């Protein structure tokens, strides 16, 4: 039986800061909000039958409650444990087990990519999926590609002064290899070779669905694999904010995996890494001008890292590039949350603020680092969505082509 962490939450002031910042609490009264998980922790620990409360499944583990707490109470750490206990006590739906296996689904779906993508567009098929599995028929799915990143890029070592071990993540591997390729290209323009270490799904989808044991297996593998690189001088860099949060925080605070704290000291979001290079005078700033107006959407798992807004900091280095923070709260997709039939409408309701912000700004396109935020943006808006690495890659390429023409 999974046990709750031996942690004191007596410092909770019942101030409601977490409730105010909770996207689910702001969209529905069905969720009691994160506050009751603070002061009532001891009741939960002493009387675990309270954990069969189904409302716990409305928590998305977005981390906004942790950010807002003036007393630094890590409510999501407890919630993740409670979700795991809830799943262990009552079982997990087949649908939720499938959704939590992003890597397995990615491997299978990308192997049959043309068929997968076509089938997922057929409405009768989607309605059958909704009836049988509980995946909403109107929810858009990201496309899969047969020529995924692992097929395209097999480099395991790097020889440059600065070396990067790239934790690609499931989305950039199976759905958007163009993001991974853009990252490798951006690093190359900065004189940095990129290695693609052996890795498994970061485990965030498993954590959200109460599959703590499976996440532990994945996380242990990832920590051991990546430590082999960091101990040889590599930096671990990621292009997915959820994966970054997992390696920086969840492996340490929730799973307490040996070596996770050591690894976390070498983990960077891709934009954060470039910002650091710039601050140290090491970033290549030969960026071609781009006459673009863009809206930036900050994923919850980026804000949870407490590193500011590195994507905007870096993109603002591009001459003539205008980018504005949409400041739009949670997107509502929340990983696997938004795919579920019973949570689809709530997911869209949470995302209304984001939709309205995109429409009001009316930029050329929207920028975000998170693949699932992109999925919700695609669902709710008609603007193209790009990853910061794709934009930087384009600017570098344009500058390089201009240089060649004038050579």
ABEGO torsion letter per residue (X at the ends): XBBBBBBBAAABAGAGAAAAABAAAAABAABAEAAAABAAAAAAAABAAAAABAAAAABAGAGAAAAABAAGBBAAAAAAAAAAAAAAAAEBBAAAAAAABAAAAAAAAAAAAAAAAAAAABAAAAAAAAAAAGBBAABBBBBBBABBAAAABABABBABABBBBBBAEAAAAAABAAAAAAAAAAAAAAGBBBBBBBBBBAGAAAAAAGBAAAAAAAAAAAAAAAAAAAAAGBBBBBABAAAAAAAAAAAAAAAGBBGAAAAAAABBBAAAAAAAAAAAGABBABBBBBBBBBBBBBBAAAAAAGAEBAAAAAAAABBGBBBBBAGAEBAGAGEAAAABAAAAAAAAAAAAAAAAAAAAAGBABBBBABAAAAAAAAAABABBBBBAAAAAAAAAAAAAAAAAAAX
